[in-house]
Amino acid sequence: MGRDLASMECVPCRGGVHQLDRAEIESYLADLGHERRVVDDHHLEKEFRFADFTQALAYTNRVGELAERIGHHPDIYLAWGKVRLTVWTHKIDGLNEADFVFAAKADRAFEDPVG
């Protein structure tokens, strides 16, 4: 892996930046190092599994707090034992670096629930 995306600052897009092309997406995906779906070169999706609803809700709250703190907001689907995150930059209607940084931070929140 190259870049440590989870340690990078997530700078949400205010517009005026380019959407990543397929080669750039693949490069960031390799750095992300976790299973994640890229849908139509437009957004990232990942489903996280939990033992019960309480744990899934706790993760949802951690991701929500992270999103508010850094100003980058995913779509969050919560169900019994699972959370699905869908991430993209709304201002450009596609993916840029901030989406991969946020995804890495969300992965870290899953791996280290107290950190």
DAVENBEL-V936737 format. One record per helix or strand of 3 or more residues. SS is the DSSP state (H for helix, E for strand). FROM is the first residue (numbers start at 1). LEN is the number of residues. If there is no record, write none. Layout:
ss->[SS | SS]
from->[FROM | FROM]
len->[LEN | LEN]
This chain:
ss->[H | H | E | E | H | E | E | H]
from->[5 | 22 | 37 | 43 | 53 | 75 | 82 | 97]
len->[3 | 11 | 3 | 7 | 18 | 5 | 6 | 15]
